[in-house]
Amino acid sequence: MAGRAPKGFIYYQLLLHNVGLVLSLKGKVALIIGLGQSQPEGWGIGAATAVLLARQGAQIFGGNRTLASTVTTKDTIETEGGTCTVMKTDVTSATATKALVDACIAKHGRIDILINNVGKSEPGCPAAMAEDIWDPQVDINLKSVYLTCHHVLPIMEKQGSGAIVSVASIAGLRYIGKPQVGYSATKAAIIQLMKATAVIYADKGVRLNTVVPGLMDTPYTKGLVYRYADGEAESYMQMRNAQVPMGEMGDAWDVANATLFLVSDEAKYITGQELVVNGGITSSTGRT
């Protein structure tokens, strides 16, 4: 979905606010890691999630590698009357991550929601992948989740409430047609990190879950064309669509909607789970 969400969608969200029906995040503070856009056109998962949570009433505090890539996210939220603060942050750094969390607390006094949505994928199997290609994927995909949880979990425990959602990938569940062992291994690890930690914090009022996207059409996908298809965009996108039993890739709003549900009070009895958003691909043998 390019550009902003349809007016009908926005109207529906406002209607839910007005009558107080479901999925309201009014009064809650959401710390979102990775809410920028890798390319200017379209919507990335973090950007769509930030906008959607803001539409549901959450105050957004974001950490992102660059500030320039967050302009669309921030402008959209503020134009629609929401609140969005963004800090330049390297979430592979313990010092920078702590500074981000401390700044959010200084501004809002609490953190009700944490969204982890950064990722890096490079092609290669263990025999071919150099160590300097492996290590950044582990740091960006997995260490970042550990660091944010390390600093946010004590805050949520003290509050007696909180919801954490980390974005993984179906690549952490099965082989999806291309050699990307670093990405696959770290995304699988995220799922288990959330599951194990959810049990530890289940009696502390803190819930941890994972959204597991399948093949999505996002700005980040456009970058994969050059890593895995030599820049042949049309054939690459057609191939990805054909892999999905529903016939086409999803988009960032599909993932954002799943995330919204998991952080909402309507999901208050759900923890340690994976919500797979993939058009049926992990239920298929991949054969037509």
C-alpha positions in Angstrom: 0.0 0.0 0.0 1.7 3.2 -1.1 1.1 6.5 0.7 -1.2 6.9 3.6 -3.9 4.5 4.6 -7.3 5.0 2.9 -9.7 7.6 4.3 -12.2 4.9 5.0 -9.7 3.1 7.1 -8.9 6.3 9.1 -12.6 7.0 9.5 -13.2 3.5 10.9 -10.3 3.9 13.4 -11.7 7.2 14.5 -15.2 5.6 14.9 -13.7 3.0 17.2 -12.1 5.7 19.3 -15.4 7.7 19.6 -17.5 4.8 20.7 -14.8 3.2 22.7 -15.2 -0.3 21.2 -11.9 -2.1 20.8 -8.2 -1.9 20.5 -7.9 1.5 22.2 -4.4 2.5 23.3 -5.5 5.8 24.8 -3.1 7.0 27.5 -0.4 4.4 26.6 3.2 5.1 25.7 4.7 3.0 22.9 8.5 2.7 22.4 9.0 1.6 18.8 12.4 0.5 17.6 12.8 0.9 13.8 10.0 3.2 12.6 11.7 4.6 9.5 11.6 3.8 5.8 14.4 2.2 3.9 13.0 3.9 0.8 10.7 6.9 0.5 7.9 5.2 -1.3 5.4 2.8 0.4 5.1 1.8 4.0 7.5 -0.2 6.1 6.4 -2.4 9.0 7.7 -0.1 11.7 6.4 3.1 10.1 2.9 1.6 9.6 2.9 0.2 13.2 3.8 3.5 14.7 1.1 5.3 12.7 -1.5 2.7 13.5 -0.7 2.7 17.3 -0.8 6.5 17.3 -4.3 6.4 15.6 -5.4 4.2 18.4 -4.3 6.8 21.0 -0.7 5.8 21.9 2.0 8.3 22.4 4.9 7.3 20.2 8.5 7.4 21.2 10.9 6.0 18.6 14.4 4.9 18.2 15.8 4.7 14.6 19.2 4.4 13.0 18.6 7.7 11.0 16.3 10.5 11.6 15.8 11.4 7.9 14.1 8.1 7.2 11.5 8.8 10.0 10.1 12.0 8.5 7.1 10.5 6.8 6.2 8.5 10.0 6.5 11.5 12.3 4.8 14.0 10.0 1.9 11.6 9.4 1.3 11.0 13.1 1.6 14.7 14.0 -0.6 15.8 11.1 -3.3 13.5 12.4 -3.0 15.0 15.9 -0.8 12.4 17.5 2.4 12.6 19.4 5.7 11.3 18.1 9.3 11.8 19.3 12.2 10.1 17.5 15.8 9.8 18.6 18.7 8.6 16.5 19.7 5.4 18.1 22.0 2.4 17.6 20.1 -0.4 19.3 23.2 -2.7 19.0 24.8 -0.4 21.6 23.9 -0.9 25.3 24.8 2.7 26.0 22.6 4.1 23.2 19.7 1.8 24.0 19.7 2.8 27.6 19.8 6.5 26.6 16.8 5.9 24.4 14.8 4.2 27.2 15.9 6.8 29.7 14.7 9.6 27.4 11.3 8.0 26.9 10.9 7.7 30.7 12.0 11.3 31.2 9.4 12.5 28.7 6.5 10.2 29.4 7.2 8.6 32.8 6.4 5.1 31.7 6.6 2.6 28.8 3.5 0.5 28.2 4.4 -1.0 24.9 7.7 -2.0 23.3 7.9 -2.9 19.6 11.2 -4.4 18.2 11.3 -4.1 14.5 14.8 -3.9 13.1 16.4 -6.5 10.8 19.1 -7.2 8.4 19.4 -10.0 5.9 22.4 -11.0 3.8 22.7 -14.0 1.5 24.9 -17.0 2.3 25.2 -20.4 4.0 27.7 -21.0 6.9 30.4 -22.3 4.6 30.3 -19.2 2.4 29.3 -16.4 4.8 32.2 -14.4 6.2 32.3 -13.7 9.9 32.0 -10.0 9.3 28.7 -10.6 7.4 27.4 -13.0 10.1 28.1 -10.8 13.2 26.1 -7.6 12.2 23.0 -9.7 11.5 23.3 -11.2 15.0 23.8 -7.8 16.5 21.0 -6.0 14.6 18.4 -8.8 14.6 18.9 -10.4 18.0 21.2 -8.4 20.3 19.0 -5.4 19.8 16.0 -7.3 21.1 18.0 -8.4 24.1 19.1 -4.9 24.8 15.7 -3.3 24.6 14.2 -6.0 26.8 17.1 -5.7 29.2 16.3 -2.0 29.9 12.5 -2.0 29.5 11.5 -5.2 31.4 12.4 -3.8 34.8 10.3 -0.7 34.1 7.3 -2.7 33.0 7.7 -5.0 36.0 7.7 -2.0 38.4 4.6 -0.7 36.6 3.0 -4.1 37.0 2.0 -4.1 33.3 3.4 -3.9 29.8 3.3 -5.6 26.4 6.3 -6.4 24.2 6.0 -7.5 20.5 9.0 -8.4 18.5 8.8 -8.8 14.7 10.4 -12.1 13.5 9.9 -13.8 10.1 8.7 -17.0 8.6 12.4 -17.5 7.7 12.8 -18.4 11.4 10.2 -21.2 10.9 11.2 -22.8 7.6 13.4 -22.5 4.6 11.8 -20.0 2.3 13.7 -20.4 -0.9 16.9 -18.4 -0.5 20.1 -19.0 1.5 20.0 -16.5 4.4 21.2 -18.5 7.4 22.1 -15.5 9.5 18.7 -13.9 9.1 16.9 -17.3 9.6 18.9 -18.2 12.7 18.4 -14.8 14.4 14.7 -14.6 13.6 14.2 -18.1 15.0 16.1 -17.0 18.1 13.8 -14.0 18.6 10.7 -16.3 18.7 12.3 -18.4 21.4 13.6 -15.3 23.3 10.0 -13.9 23.5 8.5 -17.3 24.4 10.9 -18.1 27.3 10.8 -14.5 28.7 7.1 -14.5 28.5 6.9 -17.4 30.9 9.4 -15.7 33.3 7.3 -12.5 33.3 3.8 -14.1 33.1 3.1 -13.4 36.8 4.5 -9.8 36.7 1.8 -8.4 34.4 4.2 -8.2 31.4 3.3 -10.0 28.1 5.7 -10.9 25.3 4.6 -12.1 21.9 6.0 -12.3 18.4 4.5 -11.3 15.1 5.9 -13.5 12.3 5.4 -11.9 8.8 5.6 -13.9 5.6 6.5 -12.4 2.3 5.6 -8.7 2.5 5.6 -6.0 -0.1 7.5 -3.2 1.6 10.2 -0.7 0.8 12.7 -3.1 2.3 11.6 -5.7 -0.2 12.7 -3.5 -3.0 16.2 -3.7 -1.6 16.2 -7.5 -1.7 15.8 -7.4 -5.4 19.5 -6.4 -5.7 20.7 -9.0 -3.2 18.7 -12.0 -4.5 17.6 -11.2 -8.1 20.3 -9.1 -9.7 17.9 -6.1 -9.8 15.2 -7.9 -11.8 12.3 -6.4 -9.8 9.3 -7.5 -11.8 10.2 -11.2 -12.0 11.3 -11.2 -8.4 8.0 -9.7 -7.2 6.0 -12.1 -9.4 8.0 -15.0 -7.9 7.2 -13.9 -4.3 3.5 -13.5 -5.1 3.4 -16.9 -6.6 4.9 -18.5 -3.4 1.9 -17.3 -1.4 -1.2 -19.6 -1.4 -3.5 -16.4 -1.2 -1.8 -15.3 -4.5 0.0 -12.1 -3.4 2.3 -10.8 -0.7 0.9 -8.9 2.3 1.9 -5.4 3.2 3.1 -3.5 6.3 -0.5 -2.7 7.4 -1.2 -6.5 7.7 1.7 -6.8 10.2 0.8 -3.5 12.0 -2.8 -4.8 12.5 -1.5 -8.0 14.1 0.8 -6.0 16.3 -1.9 -3.7 17.4 -4.0 -6.6 18.5 -1.2 -8.2 20.5 -0.4 -5.0 22.5 -4.1 -4.2 23.1 -6.1 -5.0 26.2 -8.2 -7.3 24.1 -5.1 -9.7 24.0 -4.6 -9.5 27.8 -4.6 -13.3 28.1 -2.2 -13.9 25.3 1.6 -14.3 26.0 4.5 -16.3 24.7 2.8 -16.8 21.3 3.5 -16.3 17.7 1.0 -14.6 15.4 1.9 -15.7 11.9 0.8 -13.3 9.2 1.7 -14.9 5.9 -1.2 -15.7 3.5 -0.9 -19.4 4.3 2.7 -20.0 3.1 3.9 -21.9 6.2 0.9 -24.2 5.9 1.8 -25.1 2.3 4.3 -27.5 0.8 5.1 -24.9 -1.7 3.9 -27.0 -4.6 1.0 -26.1 -6.8 
